[in-house]
Amino acid sequence: MFIFVLILLILALVLAVTNIFVVQQSRAYVIERLGAFHCVQGVGLHFKWPFLDRIARRVSLKEQVLDYPPQPVITKDNVTMQIDTVVYFQITDPKLYTYGVEQPMAAMETLTATTLRNIIGDLELDQTLTSRDIINTKMRAILDEATDPWGIKVNRVELKNILPPQDIQNSMEKQMKAERDRRQAILQAEGQKKSAILIAEGEKESAILRASAEKEAAILRAEAEKQAAILKADGEAQAILAIQKAMADSLELLNQKAPNDQVIKLKSIEAMQKIADGKATKIIIPSEMQGLVGMASGIVEAVNK
């Protein structure tokens, strides 16, 4: 009897230990009791009754990503293309997620493909290629509303790749190449234009600087010549004044000494000698000086002999 009770206690302890569980962060456990929904257990240590309770589903509350393979869609102008979609979603209600729909991920994939075909079917090829943001917004709104009864919130939808048929891709590549060539030609023309403008501006500035330098040099030369002329004129004026002053001083000395007629005549002869040394071809000698000159010539000849 003791052994039987001990075995029962050990079994009860094992059952109790095996029915203790821990819920991790960002997760939730859906608990059923006798096959019916009982509760949702959040983060922490929990216990479920043996044989009565069971964990129906372990749900992750983190944001999840579904990357679907390319789906064939047809545009409004009957062009078939391949589009692969990425959906970012998060489970907000574990109970609805568990009991709202069978195989929620498969249901999400089917709903995404259907919504994508409906939206692309209303757009032409050019609109499809240039309206990614609009398509993403429409798909997110439709999917979020449709999955709300499943306890799922769709945060965003992204069209990862849009692949038109090969012939259209070739045409698009040619068009893009032509557009790149056109832009390159425009950029080259703009560059050449700017380069020419810069060269012209440089030449203009250089000519202006040269003209300004020549003007300043001419002004400086004129100033220098002006100063030289002023200094020369000043020097000549001072020389004339000095000569006149010397002559005035000499006359004053002569007047002070009261020279006789003979001295004056000698001075006249000296003046005539200086005149004779000049370039004049004819010299007119006053009559009163002729005798004196003859006497002076006779004296010079006597001295020479």
C-alpha positions in Angstrom: 0.0 0.0 0.0 2.8 2.4 0.8 4.6 1.7 -2.4 1.3 2.3 -4.4 0.8 5.6 -2.7 4.4 6.5 -3.3 4.0 5.7 -7.0 0.9 7.8 -7.2 2.7 10.7 -5.6 5.5 10.4 -8.0 3.1 10.3 -11.0 1.2 13.3 -9.7 4.5 15.2 -9.3 5.6 14.2 -12.8 2.3 15.3 -14.2 2.4 18.6 -12.3 5.9 19.3 -13.5 5.2 18.4 -17.1 2.2 20.7 -17.2 4.1 23.8 -16.0 5.2 25.9 -18.9 6.8 29.3 -19.6 5.7 31.8 -22.2 8.5 33.7 -23.7 8.6 37.4 -24.6 6.6 38.4 -27.8 4.7 35.1 -27.8 1.3 33.9 -26.7 -0.2 30.5 -26.0 -3.8 29.6 -26.9 -5.2 27.2 -24.2 -8.1 24.9 -24.8 -10.0 23.1 -22.0 -11.9 20.0 -23.0 -11.6 21.0 -26.7 -13.0 24.5 -26.2 -11.2 27.8 -26.1 -10.2 28.6 -22.5 -7.7 31.5 -22.5 -4.6 33.1 -24.0 -1.5 32.9 -21.8 1.0 35.8 -22.0 4.6 36.1 -20.8 5.4 34.3 -17.6 5.1 30.9 -15.7 1.8 29.1 -16.2 0.2 25.8 -15.3 -2.4 23.8 -17.2 -4.5 21.0 -15.8 -3.4 17.5 -17.0 -5.8 15.7 -19.4 -8.1 18.8 -19.3 -6.1 21.6 -20.8 -3.9 21.7 -23.9 -1.9 24.3 -25.8 -3.8 24.7 -29.0 -1.3 27.1 -30.7 1.9 28.9 -29.9 1.6 32.3 -31.6 4.5 34.8 -32.3 3.5 38.4 -31.8 6.5 39.8 -33.7 6.2 41.4 -37.1 6.6 38.7 -39.7 7.5 38.8 -43.4 5.9 36.7 -46.2 7.9 36.8 -49.5 5.7 35.3 -52.2 7.0 33.9 -55.5 6.3 35.8 -58.7 2.6 35.9 -59.7 1.4 36.2 -63.3 -0.9 39.2 -63.7 -2.4 40.9 -66.8 -2.6 44.6 -67.2 -5.5 46.6 -68.7 -3.8 46.7 -72.1 -3.4 42.9 -72.1 0.3 42.6 -71.1 1.2 39.6 -69.0 3.9 40.2 -66.4 5.4 38.6 -63.3 5.2 40.4 -60.0 6.6 39.1 -56.7 5.2 40.7 -53.5 6.5 41.0 -49.9 3.9 41.4 -47.1 4.8 42.6 -43.6 2.2 41.6 -41.0 1.7 41.1 -37.3 -0.7 38.9 -35.2 -2.7 41.1 -32.9 -5.3 38.7 -31.7 -4.1 35.1 -31.1 -7.6 33.8 -30.5 -8.9 35.1 -33.9 -5.7 33.9 -35.5 -6.3 30.4 -34.2 -9.9 30.1 -34.9 -10.6 32.7 -37.6 -9.4 30.8 -40.6 -7.8 27.5 -41.5 -4.2 27.8 -42.5 -3.8 31.6 -42.2 -0.6 31.8 -44.2 -2.1 30.0 -47.2 -5.1 32.2 -47.0 -2.9 35.3 -46.9 -1.0 34.2 -50.0 -4.2 33.6 -51.9 -5.7 36.9 -50.8 -2.5 38.7 -51.8 -2.4 37.2 -55.3 -6.1 37.9 -55.9 -5.8 41.5 -54.7 -2.7 42.1 -56.9 -4.5 40.8 -60.0 -7.5 43.0 -59.4 -5.4 46.2 -58.9 -3.1 45.5 -61.9 -6.1 44.6 -64.1 -7.2 48.3 -63.8 -3.9 49.7 -64.8 -2.0 49.9 -68.1 1.7 48.8 -68.4 3.1 52.3 -68.1 1.0 53.0 -65.0 2.0 49.7 -63.4 5.7 50.5 -63.9 5.4 54.0 -62.5 2.8 53.6 -59.8 4.5 51.3 -57.3 3.6 53.4 -54.3 0.0 53.7 -55.3 -0.2 49.9 -55.7 1.5 49.2 -52.4 -0.9 51.6 -50.6 -4.0 50.0 -52.2 -2.9 46.5 -51.5 -2.0 47.3 -47.8 -5.5 48.8 -47.2 -7.4 45.9 -48.8 -5.3 43.2 -47.1 -5.5 44.9 -43.7 -9.3 45.1 -43.9 -9.7 41.5 -45.2 -7.4 40.0 -42.6 -8.7 41.9 -39.6 -11.2 39.1 -38.7 -8.2 36.7 -38.7 -6.4 38.7 -35.9 -3.8 39.9 -38.4 -2.7 43.4 -39.1 -0.9 44.1 -42.4 1.6 46.9 -41.8 2.9 47.3 -45.4 3.1 45.7 -48.8 6.0 46.0 -51.2 6.2 45.0 -54.9 9.7 43.6 -55.0 10.1 43.0 -58.8 7.9 43.8 -61.8 9.0 41.7 -64.8 7.4 42.5 -68.2 7.7 40.1 -71.2 11.1 39.8 -72.8 10.3 41.8 -75.9 8.9 44.7 -73.8 12.0 44.5 -71.6 14.2 44.9 -74.8 12.1 47.8 -76.0 12.3 49.4 -72.5 16.1 48.9 -72.5 16.4 50.6 -75.9 14.2 53.4 -74.8 16.2 53.8 -71.6 19.5 53.8 -73.6 18.2 56.4 -75.9 17.1 58.5 -73.0 20.5 58.1 -71.4 22.2 59.1 -74.6 20.0 62.1 -74.9 20.7 63.2 -71.4 24.4 62.6 -71.9 24.3 64.8 -75.1 22.4 67.5 -73.2 25.0 67.4 -70.4 27.9 67.5 -72.8 26.3 70.5 -74.6 25.7 72.2 -71.3 29.3 71.5 -70.3 30.6 72.9 -73.5 28.4 75.9 -73.2 29.5 76.6 -69.7 33.1 76.0 -70.7 32.8 78.5 -73.5 31.2 81.0 -71.2 34.0 80.5 -68.7 36.6 81.0 -71.4 34.9 84.1 -72.7 34.6 85.5 -69.1 38.3 84.7 -68.5 39.3 86.4 -71.7 37.1 89.4 -70.9 38.5 89.6 -67.4 42.1 89.3 -68.8 41.4 92.0 -71.4 40.0 94.3 -68.7 43.0 93.6 -66.5 45.4 94.3 -69.3 43.6 97.5 -70.3 43.6 98.6 -66.6 47.3 97.8 -66.3 48.1 99.7 -69.5 46.0 102.6 -68.3 47.8 102.7 -64.9 51.2 102.3 -66.7 50.3 105.2 -69.0 49.2 107.3 -66.1 52.4 106.5 -64.2 54.5 107.3 -67.3 52.7 110.6 -67.8 53.1 111.4 -64.1 56.8 110.6 -64.3 57.2 112.7 -67.5 55.3 115.5 -65.8 57.4 115.3 -62.7 60.6 115.2 -64.9 59.5 118.2 -66.9 58.6 120.1 -63.8 62.0 119.2 -62.2 63.8 120.1 -65.5 61.9 123.4 -65.8 62.5 124.1 -62.1 66.2 123.4 -62.6 66.5 125.6 -65.7 64.6 128.4 -63.9 67.0 128.0 -60.9 70.0 128.1 -63.3 68.7 131.2 -65.0 68.1 132.8 -61.7 71.6 131.9 -60.6 73.1 133.3 -63.8 71.0 136.5 -63.5 72.0 136.8 -59.9 75.7 136.3 -60.7 75.4 138.9 -63.4 73.6 141.3 -61.1 76.3 140.7 -58.5 79.1 141.3 -61.0 77.4 144.5 -62.2 77.0 145.6 -58.6 80.7 144.9 -57.9 81.6 146.8 -61.1 79.5 149.7 -60.1 81.0 149.6 -56.6 84.5 149.7 -58.1 83.6 152.5 -60.6 85.4 151.0 -63.6 86.8 153.3 -66.3 86.2 153.1 -70.0 89.1 150.9 -70.6 87.8 148.1 -68.3 84.4 148.3 -69.9 86.0 148.0 -73.3 87.9 144.9 -72.2 84.8 143.3 -71.0 83.2 144.1 -74.3 86.1 142.4 -76.0 85.6 139.3 -73.9 81.9 139.3 -74.8 82.7 139.6 -78.5 85.2 136.7 -78.1 82.4 134.5 -76.8 80.2 135.6 -79.6 82.9 134.8 -82.1 83.2 131.2 -80.7 79.5 130.7 -81.7 78.1 129.5 -85.0 77.3 133.0 -86.4 79.1 133.7 -89.7 78.9 137.5 -89.5 79.9 139.6 -86.5 79.2 143.3 -86.4 81.7 145.2 -84.2 80.8 148.7 -83.0 83.1 151.5 -84.4 84.4 152.6 -81.0 85.6 149.0 -80.3 87.5 148.6 -83.6 90.5 150.6 -82.5 90.7 148.8 -79.2 90.5 145.5 -81.0 93.3 146.5 -83.3 95.4 147.5 -80.4 94.7 144.2 -78.6 95.7 142.3 -81.7 99.0 144.2 -82.0 99.7 143.5 -78.3 99.0 139.8 -78.9 101.3 139.7 -81.9 104.1 141.4 -80.0 103.8 139.0 -77.1 103.9 136.1 -79.4 107.1 137.3 -81.0 
